[in-house]
């Protein structure tokens, strides 16, 4: 599940208004520190995956779905 962009903006604006650290704001909103750090770098969630899946054989998956 991803957090909405509005929620992310609220978290970051709360951090700025109250001059809190990343760990303090993550504790207040009950989200991970890594999430808040990532939102500081990029607010929008990623929409695409740029890597191929590594554990699934795509041909076997196609055969399985075709059945």
CHARMM-style PDB file with segment names, atoms N, HN, CA, C and O in Angstrom:
ATOM      1  N   UNK     1       0.844  -1.174   0.000  1.00  0.00      PROA
ATOM      2  CA  UNK     1       0.000   0.000   0.000  1.00  0.00      PROA
ATOM      3  C   UNK     1       0.894   1.244   0.000  1.00  0.00      PROA
ATOM      4  O   UNK     1       1.893   1.306   0.717  1.00  0.00      PROA
ATOM      5  N   UNK     2       0.529   2.202  -0.793  1.00  0.00      PROA
ATOM      6  HN  UNK     2      -0.282   2.151  -1.376  1.00  0.00      PROA
ATOM      7  CA  UNK     2       1.265   3.451  -0.809  1.00  0.00      PROA
ATOM      8  C   UNK     2       0.439   4.525  -0.117  1.00  0.00      PROA
ATOM      9  O   UNK     2      -0.791   4.481  -0.117  1.00  0.00      PROA
ATOM     10  N   UNK     3       1.126   5.476   0.463  1.00  0.00      PROA
ATOM     11  HN  UNK     3       2.125   5.512   0.463  1.00  0.00      PROA
ATOM     12  CA  UNK     3       0.448   6.604   1.080  1.00  0.00      PROA
ATOM     13  C   UNK     3       0.103   7.622   0.003  1.00  0.00      PROA
ATOM     14  O   UNK     3       0.828   7.772  -0.980  1.00  0.00      PROA
ATOM     15  N   UNK     4      -1.010   8.318   0.198  1.00  0.00      PROA
ATOM     16  HN  UNK     4      -1.599   8.197   0.997  1.00  0.00      PROA
ATOM     17  CA  UNK     4      -1.421   9.310  -0.794  1.00  0.00      PROA
ATOM     18  C   UNK     4      -0.450  10.485  -0.806  1.00  0.00      PROA
ATOM     19  O   UNK     4       0.265  10.734   0.165  1.00  0.00      PROA
ATOM     20  N   UNK     5      -0.443  11.186  -1.908  1.00  0.00      PROA
ATOM     21  HN  UNK     5      -1.023  10.984  -2.697  1.00  0.00      PROA
ATOM     22  CA  UNK     5       0.442  12.338  -2.052  1.00  0.00      PROA
ATOM     23  C   UNK     5       0.027  13.433  -1.068  1.00  0.00      PROA
ATOM     24  O   UNK     5       0.881  14.152  -0.549  1.00  0.00      PROA
ATOM     25  N   UNK     6      -1.278  13.564  -0.807  1.00  0.00      PROA
ATOM     26  HN  UNK     6      -1.971  12.979  -1.228  1.00  0.00      PROA
ATOM     27  CA  UNK     6      -1.745  14.553   0.160  1.00  0.00      PROA
ATOM     28  C   UNK     6      -1.208  14.264   1.561  1.00  0.00      PROA
ATOM     29  O   UNK     6      -0.772  15.172   2.269  1.00  0.00      PROA
ATOM     30  N   UNK     7      -1.244  12.989   1.949  1.00  0.00      PROA
ATOM     31  HN  UNK     7      -1.598  12.252   1.373  1.00  0.00      PROA
ATOM     32  CA  UNK     7      -0.716  12.608   3.257  1.00  0.00      PROA
ATOM     33  C   UNK     7       0.783  12.893   3.337  1.00  0.00      PROA
ATOM     34  O   UNK     7       1.272  13.384   4.354  1.00  0.00      PROA
ATOM     35  N   UNK     8       1.501  12.587   2.270  1.00  0.00      PROA
ATOM     36  HN  UNK     8       1.103  12.188   1.444  1.00  0.00      PROA
ATOM     37  CA  UNK     8       2.936  12.836   2.241  1.00  0.00      PROA
ATOM     38  C   UNK     8       3.236  14.318   2.382  1.00  0.00      PROA
ATOM     39  O   UNK     8       4.149  14.711   3.108  1.00  0.00      PROA
ATOM     40  N   UNK     9       2.453  15.145   1.674  1.00  0.00      PROA
ATOM     41  HN  UNK     9       1.711  14.826   1.084  1.00  0.00      PROA
ATOM     42  CA  UNK     9       2.637  16.598   1.785  1.00  0.00      PROA
ATOM     43  C   UNK     9       2.360  17.069   3.208  1.00  0.00      PROA
ATOM     44  O   UNK     9       3.086  17.909   3.738  1.00  0.00      PROA
ATOM     45  N   UNK    10       1.305  16.526   3.830  1.00  0.00      PROA
ATOM     46  HN  UNK    10       0.715  15.844   3.399  1.00  0.00      PROA
ATOM     47  CA  UNK    10       0.973  16.910   5.207  1.00  0.00      PROA
ATOM     48  C   UNK    10       2.103  16.561   6.170  1.00  0.00      PROA
ATOM     49  O   UNK    10       2.443  17.354   7.047  1.00  0.00      PROA
ATOM     50  N   UNK    11       2.677  15.385   6.008  1.00  0.00      PROA
ATOM     51  HN  UNK    11       2.400  14.741   5.295  1.00  0.00      PROA
ATOM     52  CA  UNK    11       3.771  14.956   6.875  1.00  0.00      PROA
ATOM     53  C   UNK    11       4.968  15.889   6.721  1.00  0.00      PROA
ATOM     54  O   UNK    11       5.555  16.323   7.712  1.00  0.00      PROA
ATOM     55  N   UNK    12       5.323  16.194   5.484  1.00  0.00      PROA
ATOM     56  HN  UNK    12       4.846  15.841   4.679  1.00  0.00      PROA
ATOM     57  CA  UNK    12       6.491  17.042   5.249  1.00  0.00      PROA
ATOM     58  C   UNK    12       6.249  18.487   5.672  1.00  0.00      PROA
ATOM     59  O   UNK    12       7.162  19.148   6.166  1.00  0.00      PROA
ATOM     60  N   UNK    13       5.031  18.982   5.483  1.00  0.00      PROA
ATOM     61  HN  UNK    13       4.289  18.445   5.082  1.00  0.00      PROA
ATOM     62  CA  UNK    13       4.751  20.353   5.928  1.00  0.00      PROA
ATOM     63  C   UNK    13       4.713  20.433   7.450  1.00  0.00      PROA
ATOM     64  O   UNK    13       5.144  21.431   8.027  1.00  0.00      PROA
ATOM     65  N   UNK    14       4.202  19.392   8.107  1.00  0.00      PROA
ATOM     66  HN  UNK    14       3.852  18.581   7.638  1.00  0.00      PROA
ATOM     67  CA  UNK    14       4.202  19.343   9.570  1.00  0.00      PROA
ATOM     68  C   UNK    14       5.640  19.360  10.087  1.00  0.00      PROA
ATOM     69  O   UNK    14       5.953  20.018  11.080  1.00  0.00      PROA
ATOM     70  N   UNK    15       6.501  18.625   9.394  1.00  0.00      PROA
ATOM     71  HN  UNK    15       6.247  18.091   8.588  1.00  0.00      PROA
ATOM     72  CA  UNK    15       7.922  18.579   9.766  1.00  0.00      PROA
ATOM     73  C   UNK    15       8.557  19.961   9.669  1.00  0.00      PROA
ATOM     74  O   UNK    15       9.323  20.365  10.544  1.00  0.00      PROA
ATOM     75  N   UNK    16       8.235  20.676   8.608  1.00  0.00      PROA
ATOM     76  HN  UNK    16       7.613  20.348   7.897  1.00  0.00      PROA
ATOM     77  CA  UNK    16       8.801  22.014   8.418  1.00  0.00      PROA
ATOM     78  C   UNK    16       8.238  23.014   9.430  1.00  0.00      PROA
ATOM     79  O   UNK    16       8.985  23.806  10.004  1.00  0.00      PROA
ATOM     80  N   UNK    17       6.923  22.976   9.645  1.00  0.00      PROA
ATOM     81  HN  UNK    17       6.316  22.333   9.178  1.00  0.00      PROA
ATOM     82  CA  UNK    17       6.292  23.934  10.559  1.00  0.00      PROA
ATOM     83  C   UNK    17       6.787  23.801  11.988  1.00  0.00      PROA
ATOM     84  O   UNK    17       6.988  24.801  12.677  1.00  0.00      PROA
ATOM     85  N   UNK    18       6.983  22.566  12.436  1.00  0.00      PROA
ATOM     86  HN  UNK    18       6.820  21.753  11.876  1.00  0.00      PROA
ATOM     87  CA  UNK    18       7.362  22.325  13.828  1.00  0.00      PROA
ATOM     88  C   UNK    18       8.855  22.072  13.995  1.00  0.00      PROA
ATOM     89  O   UNK    18       9.313  21.781  15.099  1.00  0.00      PROA
ATOM     90  N   UNK    19       9.608  22.179  12.923  1.00  0.00      PROA
ATOM     91  HN  UNK    19       9.235  22.415  12.026  1.00  0.00      PROA
ATOM     92  CA  UNK    19      11.062  22.011  12.942  1.00  0.00      PROA
ATOM     93  C   UNK    19      11.462  20.694  13.624  1.00  0.00      PROA
ATOM     94  O   UNK    19      12.246  20.680  14.573  1.00  0.00      PROA
ATOM     95  N   UNK    20      10.901  19.588  13.111  1.00  0.00      PROA
ATOM     96  HN  UNK    20      10.265  19.599  12.340  1.00  0.00      PROA
ATOM     97  CA  UNK    20      11.162  18.265  13.669  1.00  0.00      PROA
ATOM     98  C   UNK    20      12.186  17.516  12.821  1.00  0.00      PROA
ATOM     99  O   UNK    20      12.399  17.826  11.649  1.00  0.00      PROA
ATOM    100  N   UNK    21      12.804  16.533  13.439  1.00  0.00      PROA
ATOM    101  HN  UNK    21      12.631  16.281  14.391  1.00  0.00      PROA
ATOM    102  CA  UNK    21      13.710  15.662  12.703  1.00  0.00      PROA
ATOM    103  C   UNK    21      12.889  14.594  11.986  1.00  0.00      PROA
ATOM    104  O   UNK    21      11.689  14.450  12.219  1.00  0.00      PROA
ATOM    105  N   UNK    22      13.552  13.859  11.122  1.00  0.00      PROA
ATOM    106  HN  UNK    22      14.527  13.977  10.933  1.00  0.00      PROA
ATOM    107  CA  UNK    22      12.882  12.798  10.382  1.00  0.00      PROA
ATOM    108  C   UNK    22      12.353  11.721  11.324  1.00  0.00      PROA
ATOM    109  O   UNK    22      11.244  11.221  11.136  1.00  0.00      PROA
ATOM    110  N   UNK    23      13.130  11.367  12.322  1.00  0.00      PROA
ATOM    111  HN  UNK    23      14.031  11.774  12.475  1.00  0.00      PROA
ATOM    112  CA  UNK    23      12.685  10.330  13.255  1.00  0.00      PROA
ATOM    113  C   UNK    23      11.527  10.805  14.119  1.00  0.00      PROA
ATOM    114  O   UNK    23      10.645  10.014  14.451  1.00  0.00      PROA
ATOM    115  N   UNK    24      11.513  12.072  14.487  1.00  0.00      PROA
ATOM    116  HN  UNK    24      12.230  12.715  14.217  1.00  0.00      PROA
ATOM    117  CA  UNK    24      10.407  12.593  15.297  1.00  0.00      PROA
ATOM    118  C   UNK    24       9.100  12.616  14.512  1.00  0.00      PROA
ATOM    119  O   UNK    24       8.048  12.249  15.035  1.00  0.00      PROA
ATOM    120  N   UNK    25       9.172  13.043  13.268  1.00  0.00      PROA
ATOM    121  HN  UNK    25      10.026  13.341  12.843  1.00  0.00      PROA
ATOM    122  CA  UNK    25       7.945  13.103  12.473  1.00  0.00      PROA
ATOM    123  C   UNK    25       7.470  11.694  12.099  1.00  0.00      PROA
ATOM    124  O   UNK    25       6.265  11.460  12.004  1.00  0.00      PROA
ATOM    125  N   UNK    26       8.383  10.769  11.891  1.00  0.00      PROA
ATOM    126  HN  UNK    26       9.361  10.959  11.969  1.00  0.00      PROA
ATOM    127  CA  UNK    26       7.971   9.397  11.601  1.00  0.00      PROA
ATOM    128  C   UNK    26       7.313   8.752  12.817  1.00  0.00      PROA
ATOM    129  O   UNK    26       6.374   7.969  12.671  1.00  0.00      PROA
ATOM    130  N   UNK    27       7.796   9.072  14.003  1.00  0.00      PROA
ATOM    131  HN  UNK    27       8.559   9.708  14.122  1.00  0.00      PROA
ATOM    132  CA  UNK    27       7.169   8.562  15.230  1.00  0.00      PROA
ATOM    133  C   UNK    27       5.784   9.170  15.410  1.00  0.00      PROA
ATOM    134  O   UNK    27       4.847   8.473  15.801  1.00  0.00      PROA
ATOM    135  N   UNK    28       5.644  10.463  15.129  1.00  0.00      PROA
ATOM    136  HN  UNK    28       6.405  11.029  14.812  1.00  0.00      PROA
ATOM    137  CA  UNK    28       4.366  11.164  15.306  1.00  0.00      PROA
ATOM    138  C   UNK    28       3.287  10.617  14.366  1.00  0.00      PROA
ATOM    139  O   UNK    28       2.144  10.427  14.780  1.00  0.00      PROA
ATOM    140  N   UNK    29       3.646  10.364  13.105  1.00  0.00      PROA
ATOM    141  HN  UNK    29       4.575  10.519  12.769  1.00  0.00      PROA
ATOM    142  CA  UNK    29       2.672   9.894  12.118  1.00  0.00      PROA
ATOM    143  C   UNK    29       2.660   8.378  11.969  1.00  0.00      PROA
ATOM    144  O   UNK    29       1.876   7.839  11.188  1.00  0.00      PROA
ATOM    145  N   UNK    30       3.521   7.688  12.712  1.00  0.00      PROA
ATOM    146  HN  UNK    30       4.158   8.126  13.347  1.00  0.00      PROA
ATOM    147  CA  UNK    30       3.604   6.229  12.696  1.00  0.00      PROA
ATOM    148  C   UNK    30       3.900   5.685  11.304  1.00  0.00      PROA
ATOM    149  O   UNK    30       3.250   4.752  10.832  1.00  0.00      PROA
ATOM    150  N   UNK    31       4.883   6.284  10.664  1.00  0.00      PROA
ATOM    151  HN  UNK    31       5.410   7.043  11.047  1.00  0.00      PROA
ATOM    152  CA  UNK    31       5.400   5.780   9.384  1.00  0.00      PROA
ATOM    153  C   UNK    31       6.895   5.560   9.556  1.00  0.00      PROA
ATOM    154  O   UNK    31       7.494   6.053  10.512  1.00  0.00      PROA
ATOM    155  N   UNK    32       7.484   4.836   8.650  1.00  0.00      PROA
ATOM    156  HN  UNK    32       6.998   4.436   7.874  1.00  0.00      PROA
ATOM    157  CA  UNK    32       8.905   4.530   8.756  1.00  0.00      PROA
ATOM    158  C   UNK    32       9.797   5.725   8.465  1.00  0.00      PROA
ATOM    159  O   UNK    32       9.445   6.615   7.691  1.00  0.00      PROA
ATOM    160  N   UNK    33      10.942   5.724   9.094  1.00  0.00      PROA
ATOM    161  HN  UNK    33      11.228   5.000   9.722  1.00  0.00      PROA
ATOM    162  CA  UNK    33      11.918   6.785   8.872  1.00  0.00      PROA
ATOM    163  C   UNK    33      12.362   6.775   7.411  1.00  0.00      PROA
ATOM    164  O   UNK    33      12.534   7.831   6.801  1.00  0.00      PROA
ATOM    165  N   UNK    34      12.545   5.583   6.856  1.00  0.00      PROA
ATOM    166  HN  UNK    34      12.405   4.726   7.351  1.00  0.00      PROA
ATOM    167  CA  UNK    34      12.967   5.475   5.462  1.00  0.00      PROA
ATOM    168  C   UNK    34      11.916   6.064   4.524  1.00  0.00      PROA
ATOM    169  O   UNK    34      12.261   6.655   3.501  1.00  0.00      PROA
ATOM    170  N   UNK    35      10.643   5.905   4.864  1.00  0.00      PROA
ATOM    171  HN  UNK    35      10.364   5.425   5.695  1.00  0.00      PROA
ATOM    172  CA  UNK    35       9.581   6.480   4.036  1.00  0.00      PROA
ATOM    173  C   UNK    35       9.672   7.998   4.006  1.00  0.00      PROA
ATOM    174  O   UNK    35       9.602   8.605   2.938  1.00  0.00      PROA
ATOM    175  N   UNK    36       9.827   8.607   5.165  1.00  0.00      PROA
ATOM    176  HN  UNK    36       9.884   8.114   6.033  1.00  0.00      PROA
ATOM    177  CA  UNK    36       9.916  10.074   5.227  1.00  0.00      PROA
ATOM    178  C   UNK    36      11.160  10.558   4.485  1.00  0.00      PROA
ATOM    179  O   UNK    36      11.107  11.568   3.784  1.00  0.00      PROA
ATOM    180  N   UNK    37      12.265   9.854   4.631  1.00  0.00      PROA
ATOM    181  HN  UNK    37      12.309   9.033   5.200  1.00  0.00      PROA
ATOM    182  CA  UNK    37      13.488  10.222   3.930  1.00  0.00      PROA
ATOM    183  C   UNK    37      13.292  10.134   2.422  1.00  0.00      PROA
ATOM    184  O   UNK    37      13.740  11.008   1.679  1.00  0.00      PROA
ATOM    185  N   UNK    38      12.624   9.080   1.974  1.00  0.00      PROA
ATOM    186  HN  UNK    38      12.260   8.371   2.577  1.00  0.00      PROA
ATOM    187  CA  UNK    38      12.349   8.912   0.545  1.00  0.00      PROA
ATOM    188  C   UNK    38      11.429  10.017   0.032  1.00  0.00      PROA
ATOM    189  O   UNK    38      11.610  10.506  -1.083  1.00  0.00      PROA
ATOM    190  N   UNK    39      10.440  10.414   0.840  1.00  0.00      PROA
ATOM    191  HN  UNK    39      10.293  10.016   1.746  1.00  0.00      PROA
ATOM    192  CA  UNK    39       9.515  11.479   0.427  1.00  0.00      PROA
ATOM    193  C   UNK    39      10.229  12.815   0.316  1.00  0.00      PROA
ATOM    194  O   UNK    39       9.843  13.661  -0.491  1.00  0.00      PROA
ATOM    195  N   UNK    40      11.262  13.012   1.116  1.00  0.00      PROA
ATOM    196  HN  UNK    40      11.576  12.325   1.771  1.00  0.00      PROA
ATOM    197  CA  UNK    40      12.026  14.252   1.010  1.00  0.00      PROA
ATOM    198  C   UNK    40      12.753  14.322  -0.332  1.00  0.00      PROA
ATOM    199  O   UNK    40      12.925  15.404  -0.894  1.00  0.00      PROA
ATOM    200  N   UNK    41      13.174  13.179  -0.837  1.00  0.00      PROA
ATOM    201  HN  UNK    41      13.034  12.300  -0.380  1.00  0.00      PROA
ATOM    202  CA  UNK    41      13.865  13.138  -2.118  1.00  0.00      PROA
ATOM    203  C   UNK    41      12.890  13.178  -3.289  1.00  0.00      PROA
ATOM    204  O   UNK    41      13.140  13.841  -4.296  1.00  0.00      PROA
ATOM    205  N   UNK    42      11.784  12.466  -3.150  1.00  0.00      PROA
ATOM    206  HN  UNK    42      11.581  11.927  -2.333  1.00  0.00      PROA
ATOM    207  CA  UNK    42      10.804  12.376  -4.228  1.00  0.00      PROA
ATOM    208  C   UNK    42       9.428  12.182  -3.622  1.00  0.00      PROA
ATOM    209  O   UNK    42       9.176  11.182  -2.950  1.00  0.00      PROA
ATOM    210  N   UNK    43       8.537  13.135  -3.856  1.00  0.00      PROA
ATOM    211  HN  UNK    43       8.742  13.947  -4.402  1.00  0.00      PROA
ATOM    212  CA  UNK    43       7.215  13.100  -3.246  1.00  0.00      PROA
ATOM    213  C   UNK    43       6.279  12.117  -3.940  1.00  0.00      PROA
ATOM    214  O   UNK    43       5.503  11.424  -3.282  1.00  0.00      PROA
ATOM    215  N   UNK    44       6.349  12.056  -5.249  1.00  0.00      PROA
ATOM    216  HN  UNK    44       6.979  12.619  -5.783  1.00  0.00      PROA
ATOM    217  CA  UNK    44       5.444  11.194  -6.017  1.00  0.00      PROA
ATOM    218  C   UNK    44       5.865   9.730  -5.899  1.00  0.00      PROA
ATOM    219  O   UNK    44       7.059   9.430  -5.928  1.00  0.00      PROA
ATOM    220  N   UNK    45       4.894   8.808  -5.766  1.00  0.00      PROA
ATOM    221  HN  UNK    45       3.925   9.052  -5.743  1.00  0.00      PROA
ATOM    222  CA  UNK    45       5.250   7.391  -5.739  1.00  0.00      PROA
ATOM    223  C   UNK    45       5.666   6.903  -7.123  1.00  0.00      PROA
ATOM    224  O   UNK    45       5.269   7.475  -8.139  1.00  0.00      PROA
ATOM    225  N   UNK    46       6.461   5.852  -7.153  1.00  0.00      PROA
ATOM    226  HN  UNK    46       6.784   5.388  -6.328  1.00  0.00      PROA
ATOM    227  CA  UNK    46       6.883   5.264  -8.423  1.00  0.00      PROA
ATOM    228  C   UNK    46       5.701   4.529  -9.042  1.00  0.00      PROA
ATOM    229  O   UNK    46       4.969   3.821  -8.350  1.00  0.00      PROA
ATOM    230  N   UNK    47       5.525   4.696 -10.319  1.00  0.00      PROA
ATOM    231  HN  UNK    47       6.121   5.270 -10.881  1.00  0.00      PROA
ATOM    232  CA  UNK    47       4.409   4.056 -11.021  1.00  0.00      PROA
ATOM    233  C   UNK    47       4.834   2.844 -11.824  1.00  0.00      PROA
ATOM    234  O   UNK    47       4.001   1.998 -12.148  1.00  0.00      PROA
ATOM    235  N   UNK    48       6.117   2.740 -12.153  1.00  0.00      PROA
ATOM    236  HN  UNK    48       6.795   3.427 -11.890  1.00  0.00      PROA
ATOM    237  CA  UNK    48       6.605   1.642 -12.972  1.00  0.00      PROA
ATOM    238  C   UNK    48       7.772   0.956 -12.295  1.00  0.00      PROA
ATOM    239  O   UNK    48       8.515   1.550 -11.514  1.00  0.00      PROA
ATOM    240  N   UNK    49       7.899  -0.296 -12.619  1.00  0.00      PROA
ATOM    241  HN  UNK    49       7.295  -0.779 -13.253  1.00  0.00      PROA
ATOM    242  CA  UNK    49       9.060  -1.052 -12.178  1.00  0.00      PROA
ATOM    243  C   UNK    49       9.967  -1.199 -13.382  1.00  0.00      PROA
ATOM    244  O   UNK    49       9.522  -1.648 -14.438  1.00  0.00      PROA
ATOM    245  N   UNK    50      11.222  -0.832 -13.243  1.00  0.00      PROA
ATOM    246  HN  UNK    50      11.584  -0.468 -12.385  1.00  0.00      PROA
ATOM    247  CA  UNK    50      12.134  -0.830 -14.370  1.00  0.00      PROA
ATOM    248  C   UNK    50      13.023  -2.060 -14.429  1.00  0.00      PROA
ATOM    249  O   UNK    50      13.955  -2.118 -15.232  1.00  0.00      PROA
ATOM    250  N   UNK    51      12.742  -3.042 -13.587  1.00  0.00      PROA
ATOM    251  HN  UNK    51      11.985  -2.996 -12.935  1.00  0.00      PROA
ATOM    252  CA  UNK    51      13.509  -4.285 -13.609  1.00  0.00      PROA
ATOM    253  C   UNK    51      12.572  -5.435 -13.957  1.00  0.00      PROA
ATOM    254  O   UNK    51      11.374  -5.389 -13.679  1.00  0.00      PROA
ATOM    255  N   UNK    52      13.133  -6.449 -14.560  1.00  0.00      PROA
ATOM    256  HN  UNK    52      14.107  -6.487 -14.785  1.00  0.00      PROA
ATOM    257  CA  UNK    52      12.348  -7.655 -14.808  1.00  0.00      PROA
ATOM    258  C   UNK    52      12.255  -8.459 -13.522  1.00  0.00      PROA
ATOM    259  O   UNK    52      13.183  -8.428 -12.714  1.00  0.00      PROA
ATOM    260  N   UNK    53      11.158  -9.178 -13.312  1.00  0.00      PROA
ATOM    261  HN  UNK    53      10.404  -9.203 -13.968  1.00  0.00      PROA
ATOM    262  CA  UNK    53      11.082 -10.046 -12.134  1.00  0.00      PROA
ATOM    263  C   UNK    53      12.143 -11.134 -12.210  1.00  0.00      PROA
ATOM    264  O   UNK    53      12.398 -11.684 -13.282  1.00  0.00      PROA
ATOM    265  N   UNK    54      12.753 -11.441 -11.093  1.00  0.00      PROA
ATOM    266  HN  UNK    54      12.546 -10.994 -10.222  1.00  0.00      PROA
ATOM    267  CA  UNK    54      13.883 -12.360 -11.113  1.00  0.00      PROA
ATOM    268  C   UNK    54      13.527 -13.791 -10.737  1.00  0.00      PROA
ATOM    269  O   UNK    54      14.259 -14.710 -11.105  1.00  0.00      PROA
ATOM    270  N   UNK    55      12.442 -14.011 -10.025  1.00  0.00      PROA
ATOM    271  HN  UNK    55      11.848 -13.264  -9.726  1.00  0.00      PROA
ATOM    272  CA  UNK    55      12.162 -15.350  -9.529  1.00  0.00      PROA
ATOM    273  C   UNK    55      11.088 -16.082 -10.329  1.00  0.00      PROA
ATOM    274  O   UNK    55      10.826 -17.255 -10.060  1.00  0.00      PROA
ATOM    275  N   UNK    56      10.469 -15.435 -11.291  1.00  0.00      PROA
ATOM    276  HN  UNK    56      10.683 -14.483 -11.509  1.00  0.00      PROA
ATOM    277  CA  UNK    56       9.404 -16.061 -12.047  1.00  0.00      PROA
ATOM    278  C   UNK    56       9.864 -16.258 -13.488  1.00  0.00      PROA
ATOM    279  O   UNK    56      10.321 -15.321 -14.143  1.00  0.00      PROA
ATOM    280  N   UNK    57       9.735 -17.480 -13.962  1.00  0.00      PROA
ATOM    281  HN  UNK    57       9.363 -18.241 -13.430  1.00  0.00      PROA
ATOM    282  CA  UNK    57      10.009 -17.761 -15.361  1.00  0.00      PROA
ATOM    283  C   UNK    57       8.790 -17.306 -16.160  1.00  0.00      PROA
ATOM    284  O   UNK    57       7.707 -17.874 -16.023  1.00  0.00      PROA
ATOM    285  N   UNK    58       8.967 -16.287 -16.987  1.00  0.00      PROA
ATOM    286  HN  UNK    58       9.847 -15.825 -17.098  1.00  0.00      PROA
ATOM    287  CA  UNK    58       7.833 -15.679 -17.689  1.00  0.00      PROA
ATOM    288  C   UNK    58       7.166 -16.646 -18.660  1.00  0.00      PROA
ATOM    289  O   UNK    58       5.947 -16.591 -18.819  1.00  0.00      PROA
ATOM    290  N   UNK    59       7.908 -17.521 -19.308  1.00  0.00      PROA
ATOM    291  HN  UNK    59       8.898 -17.566 -19.179  1.00  0.00      PROA
ATOM    292  CA  UNK    59       7.305 -18.498 -20.222  1.00  0.00      PROA
ATOM    293  C   UNK    59       6.425 -19.478 -19.452  1.00  0.00      PROA
ATOM    294  O   UNK    59       5.333 -19.819 -19.905  1.00  0.00      PROA
ATOM    295  N   UNK    60       6.891 -19.929 -18.296  1.00  0.00      PROA
ATOM    296  HN  UNK    60       7.778 -19.651 -17.928  1.00  0.00      PROA
ATOM    297  CA  UNK    60       6.096 -20.836 -17.476  1.00  0.00      PROA
ATOM    298  C   UNK    60       4.840 -20.136 -16.971  1.00  0.00      PROA
ATOM    299  O   UNK    60       3.780 -20.756 -16.879  1.00  0.00      PROA
ATOM    300  N   UNK    61       4.946 -18.878 -16.649  1.00  0.00      PROA
ATOM    301  HN  UNK    61       5.807 -18.374 -16.724  1.00  0.00      PROA
ATOM    302  CA  UNK    61       3.782 -18.113 -16.191  1.00  0.00      PROA
ATOM    303  C   UNK    61       2.770 -17.961 -17.322  1.00  0.00      PROA
ATOM    304  O   UNK    61       1.570 -18.105 -17.087  1.00  0.00      PROA
ATOM    305  N   UNK    62       3.220 -17.677 -18.535  1.00  0.00      PROA
ATOM    306  HN  UNK    62       4.195 -17.561 -18.726  1.00  0.00      PROA
ATOM    307  CA  UNK    62       2.307 -17.564 -19.681  1.00  0.00      PROA
ATOM    308  C   UNK    62       1.577 -18.879 -19.933  1.00  0.00      PROA
ATOM    309  O   UNK    62       0.372 -18.888 -20.183  1.00  0.00      PROA
ATOM    310  N   UNK    63       2.316 -19.997 -19.867  1.00  0.00      PROA
ATOM    311  HN  UNK    63       3.295 -19.990 -19.664  1.00  0.00      PROA
ATOM    312  CA  UNK    63       1.678 -21.307 -20.064  1.00  0.00      PROA
ATOM    313  C   UNK    63       0.651 -21.587 -18.983  1.00  0.00      PROA
ATOM    314  O   UNK    63      -0.420 -22.127 -19.261  1.00  0.00      PROA
ATOM    315  N   UNK    64       0.975 -21.219 -17.750  1.00  0.00      PROA
ATOM    316  HN  UNK    64       1.845 -20.780 -17.525  1.00  0.00      PROA
ATOM    317  CA  UNK    64       0.074 -21.453 -16.626  1.00  0.00      PROA
ATOM    318  C   UNK    64      -1.197 -20.615 -16.754  1.00  0.00      PROA
ATOM    319  O   UNK    64      -2.292 -21.100 -16.468  1.00  0.00      PROA
ATOM    320  N   UNK    65      -1.057 -19.374 -17.179  1.00  0.00      PROA
ATOM    321  HN  UNK    65      -0.167 -18.980 -17.412  1.00  0.00      PROA
ATOM    322  CA  UNK    65      -2.207 -18.484 -17.316  1.00  0.00      PROA
ATOM    323  C   UNK    65      -3.075 -18.912 -18.497  1.00  0.00      PROA
ATOM    324  O   UNK    65      -4.296 -18.765 -18.452  1.00  0.00      PROA
ATOM    325  N   UNK    66      -2.457 -19.437 -19.548  1.00  0.00      PROA
ATOM    326  HN  UNK    66      -1.464 -19.556 -19.585  1.00  0.00      PROA
ATOM    327  CA  UNK    66      -3.199 -19.848 -20.742  1.00  0.00      PROA
ATOM    328  C   UNK    66      -4.103 -21.038 -20.465  1.00  0.00      PROA
ATOM    329  O   UNK    66      -5.092 -21.230 -21.172  1.00  0.00      PROA
ATOM    330  N   UNK    67      -3.794 -21.829 -19.470  1.00  0.00      PROA
ATOM    331  HN  UNK    67      -2.990 -21.673 -18.895  1.00  0.00      PROA
ATOM    332  CA  UNK    67      -4.605 -23.024 -19.157  1.00  0.00      PROA
ATOM    333  C   UNK    67      -5.911 -22.686 -18.584  1.00  0.00      PROA
ATOM    334  OT1 UNK    67      -6.698 -23.579 -18.272  1.00  0.00      PROA
TER     335      UNK     67
END
